[in-house]
Amino acid sequence: MYVQRFTLAGALCGIAASMTLAIPGSAQPPGDGGCYQGSQVSSRLVPGTGSAGQNVHSEGSLWICESPLLPDIDAAKVSYEIPWGGGPGSARFTWSDGSVSTATGGGGNLWGITDGPASGHSIQLNVLENSTTDAAGNTDSTYILISAIFMP
């Protein structure tokens, strides 16, 4: 019985260690690079073209950026707006060197950069949603910008 408990305890420690290693927050961007970490995303409703005439405006930050598409750039402030209920939106990436890239899209958090650094490429924003629901059925969600990866 002692051996079984020790084995179970060892297995649980192994699972806990592997879960710790798998926690998002420091994803390695492949190929064209990207940004390794990000911040919590703040969002608010603004007048727009979505359902009931509203858009969702969101902002966050990225840092530990490394990419041949962004020489000497290591961070960014990101703001994007999409119609409530979906549809194409617009984004603005203000890079740490003061340059600005604009983008369109937003479906699946994939943005096509139309102007500025990395123009002609796409960037995938990886966002984690953490939702909790209280006893009355009200849901509260927090969004975290985990990383961003450039696509060809």
Rosetta blueprint (number, residue, H / E / L):
1 M L
2 Y H
3 V H
4 Q H
5 R H
6 F H
7 T H
8 L H
9 A H
10 G H
11 A H
12 L H
13 C H
14 G H
15 I H
16 A H
17 A H
18 S H
19 M H
20 T H
21 L H
22 A H
23 I L
24 P L
25 G L
26 S L
27 A L
28 Q L
29 P L
30 P L
31 G L
32 D L
33 G L
34 G E
35 C E
36 Y E
37 Q E
38 G E
39 S L
40 Q E
41 V E
42 S E
43 S E
44 R E
45 L E
46 V E
47 P E
48 G L
49 T L
50 G L
51 S H
52 A H
53 G H
54 Q E
55 N E
56 V E
57 H E
58 S E
59 E E
60 G E
61 S E
62 L E
63 W E
64 I E
65 C E
66 E E
67 S L
68 P L
69 L L
70 L L
71 P L
72 D L
73 I L
74 D L
75 A E
76 A E
77 K E
78 V E
79 S E
80 Y E
81 E E
82 I E
83 P E
84 W L
85 G L
86 G L
87 G L
88 P L
89 G E
90 S E
91 A E
92 R E
93 F E
94 T E
95 W E
96 S L
97 D L
98 G L
99 S L
100 V E
101 S E
102 T E
103 A E
104 T E
105 G E
106 G L
107 G H
108 G H
109 N H
110 L E
111 W E
112 G E
113 I E
114 T E
115 D E
116 G L
117 P L
118 A L
119 S L
120 G L
121 H L
122 S E
123 I E
124 Q E
125 L E
126 N E
127 V E
128 L E
129 E E
130 N E
131 S E
132 T E
133 T E
134 D L
135 A L
136 A L
137 G L
138 N L
139 T E
140 D E
141 S E
142 T E
143 Y E
144 I E
145 L E
146 I E
147 S E
148 A E
149 I E
150 F E
151 M E
152 P L
